[in-house]
Amino acid sequence: MPLSLLSPVIVVMSAIILIALERLFPYDDRQPFLRSGFVNDLALYAIIQSYVLGYLIFYLVSWFDKRTGLSHLHLIRAWPLFLQVTLFLVTHDCYIYWFHRLQHHSSMLWRIHEAHHSTTEVDWLSGARSHSIEILINQTVEFAPIILLGAAPEVILIKGILDTTWGMYIHSNINVKTGALQYVINGPEMHRWHHAREITGRGVNFGTKLAFWDWIFGTAYLPRPKKPSAYGLEGVDFPSNYFLQHLFAFRPFNDFPSANKTKEYSPESIQASEID
């Protein structure tokens, strides 16, 4: 089966496996499957928004490529497929770490990231809730270099599969501990703390696939056996409707606590004995 047809099958199967693991080994056994906003996040964010933005991004990149001809240079096409995927995985993950961190420190950028932190239950589907402007920025930065540097077509599909499945995994409600691997690759045990209401403000654990960015740059937080008290936004009446959630980002600044006004946190304020 061609990878283009196999990729959605892999994504759907991954979702089914994660859902089963959430039921069998829940991190929070009080969390329901059909949580608040489930249909909104699945139908409008995960399916429709992803489909529309995917076409828009590739149209924009193709338009630029037709006027520059960069992809025809095939600058990295001769590289082994593994090295091509690794290059874009590491470089984009590094970009996401710094952009994500900046979003938590900038009142302007927090507006388009706020939706992602609005879910009061964190599960395999929570990662899908992201403002369209945030997705448009991040995925254009991600896929434009792949196309313009003339990478193999398979790289886009492989990267898309990794993005989707890993995004579902790090938000999943699974009680998993990866030991020393958590210093290298990211998982739900760290990322759930990123969504914890008590430290959402300036944030911790900004990495997505690779956790070592947080350990290197001092934003890692992994206390054990402590668990987050709650998820979501504190002091913000966030809408439940997809369209209102998008419009909510454009309300006056003085009507909501920005990332800089929410409860602040820094890893340095935690005793070293809490980091395991």
N, C-alpha and C positions, 0 to 999 in steps of 0.2 A: 504494500500500500504506500502511495506517495506520502511524503512527510506533510504536505499541505492538507491532505485528508486525514492523516493520522494525528496531527496536532490537536484538533478539537476533541478527538477521542481521548487522548492522553489527559487533557485538561479536565474533561468530565469525569473520567475514571479517578483522577487524583482527588477531585471534589468528593466523590462518593466514598473513597477510602478515608479521607479526613473526617467526613461526617460520621462514619462508622467508628473511627477512633475517638472522636469527641463523645460518642455515646458510651463507649467501653471504658475509656480512661479519661474522664473529664477533669480538667483543672478546677472548675467550679461546677459541681453537680447540680446547683440550683438554676443554672442557666438553661433556658428553654431552646429548643431547636427553632421553632417559629417565633423568634424574638420580635420585639418592636422594630418596625422598619424593614422586615425581612423581604417582603415583596417589592418594596421601593428600591432596595439595594440590589436585588437580583435582576429584576426586569429592567429598571431604568438606568441604573449605574453599570452593572456588570455586563448586560447584554446590549441594550440600545445605545447608551453613551459610548461604550467601547467600540461598537461597530461604526458609528458615525464619525467619531474622532479618528479612528484608524484610517478611514478613507480620506478625511481632511488632511491628516498629517502626511500621508503618502502623496497626495495631490500637491501639497506645498513643496515637499522635497523634490518631487519629480519636476515641478515647474522650475525650481532653482537649478536642477541638474541639466535640464534641456538648454538652459542659457549659459551654463559654464562647461558642460561636458566632462565634469570631473570623474564621474563613474567610469567613463570609457578609458581612463588611464589605468584602471585595474591595479591600483597601487599595492594592494595586499592580496590580490586574487591567487598569487602563487604560494601563499602561506598554507600550511596544513590547516584543515578546517578547525581542529582543536585549538590551534594558536589564535585563529581569527576570533573564535567565540570567546576565548579567555581574555584577549585584548579588550573587547568591547564590554565584557562582563565586569572586569576590574576597573576600567576607566569610568564607565557609567556609574558603577557603584560608588566610586570615590566622589564623583560629581553629586550624586544623590545625597551622600552623607553631608556634604558641605551646604548644599542648597536646602536640605531638610533642616539642618541646624540653623541656617539663616532665617528660615521661616518662623522658627520659634523665638527669634530675637527681633524680628521686624514686624511692626504693627500692620504694615501694608501687606506683606507676604503671608502673615498669619491669617488674613481674611480668606485666602484661597486654600488654606490648609485646615482651617477650623472645622469644616464639614467632616474631614477624616477623623477628627477626635470627638465627634458628636455622638457616636454610638455608645449607649450605656451598657451594652453587652458586647464583648470582643469575641468573635468567632471566625470561622473560615471565610465568611462572606464580608466581614467588616472592612477589609482592605479595599473592597470595590468602591466604597463610598469616598470619593475624592472629587473635588470641584473640577469641572471640565477645563478651566483655565490652567489649573495645576497639572492635569494630565497632558494638556496640549503642550505646555512648556517642557515637561520632563520627557515625554515620549518623542518630541521633535529632536531634543538634544540627544536622545538615545539612538533613534533610527536614522537620522540624517547622516552621521558619519559612516554608518554601515553601508548605506547606499552610495554616498559620494566617494568613499574610498574604494569602491568596487569590490566589496566582499562577496563571497559566494552567496547565492540566494538562500541557501539553507541556514545561513547565520541568522537571518531575520526570524525564521520559523523557530529555530532552536532557542534564540533569545526570548522570543515571545512566550514559548512554553515555560522556560525557566522563570520569567517574570510572574506569570500567572500562578503557577503551582507554588512557587516560593512565597508569593504574597499571601496565598491562602494558608500556607503552612505557618508562617510566623504570627498570623492573627488567630490561629486555631485554638479552640478551648480544649487542648490536650495537655495532660500532665506528663510532660516529657522532660527529661534531664539528659543533656548531651555531654556532661563532664567537661573534659579538656577541649573538646571540639567547639564549645561555646566561645572560646577565645579566638576561633578562626571563622566559623560560619554562624550565622544568626538563626535563632529559633524563637518559639513562643515564650520560653522561660524568661528571656530578656525583653522581647518586644512588648509583652503585656505590661511591663513596667513603663514603657514609653506612653501607653494609653492610660495609665493610672491617674485618677483625678487629682490626687494630692500633689503630683509633680508634673502635671501637663505643661505648666507655664514655660519656663526656659528649656525644659525637657532633658531627657537622657536617652541613651540607646538609639541613636539616629540611623545606624546602619540597617541595611535591608538584607542582602544576601551574605555580606561579609561583616563579621562582628569586630574584626581586628581594628577597624577605623576607630571605634569607640574606645578600645583599650589603649591604642596608641595616643589618641588625642584627649584622653582623660574625661570622656563622657559616658563610660560604662557604669552600669549599676545593676548588681545582681545579688540582692540580699536573700539569704535563706535562713529559716523556713518562712519568713515573712511573706504575706501576700498582699496585693493591692486591696484597698478598702472599697473602691468603686471606680467606675470608668465614666468617661464622658466629660462634658464641660461644666464647670462650676460657675453658677451665677449667670448663666446664659439660657434664655428660653429659645432653644433652637427649633425651627420649624420641622414638621414631619413630612412635608410635601417636597418632592424633588425640585420643582421649579422655584418654590419659595426658598429652599435651601440655597439655591444658586443666587437668588436676588438678595438674600440675607447678607452676603459678603459685601454688598454695596451700601449698607446702611451707614449713617453718620458715625464717625469714629467715637464720639463721646457717648454713644449708646451701648457700647459693649466693652468688656475688659479685653484689651489686646494681649498678645503673648507676653508683653513686658509688664502688664498689670496684674496678671494672674499670679497665683502663688508660685514663688520662685524656688528653685532648687538647684543645687550644684553638687556633684559627687564629692567635692571636698568637704561638704558639711556632714558626710556620713562617716562614722567610725570605720577604720580599716577592718575591724573584726566582722563587720557586716558583709564585706565583699568576700564571696567564697569562690 
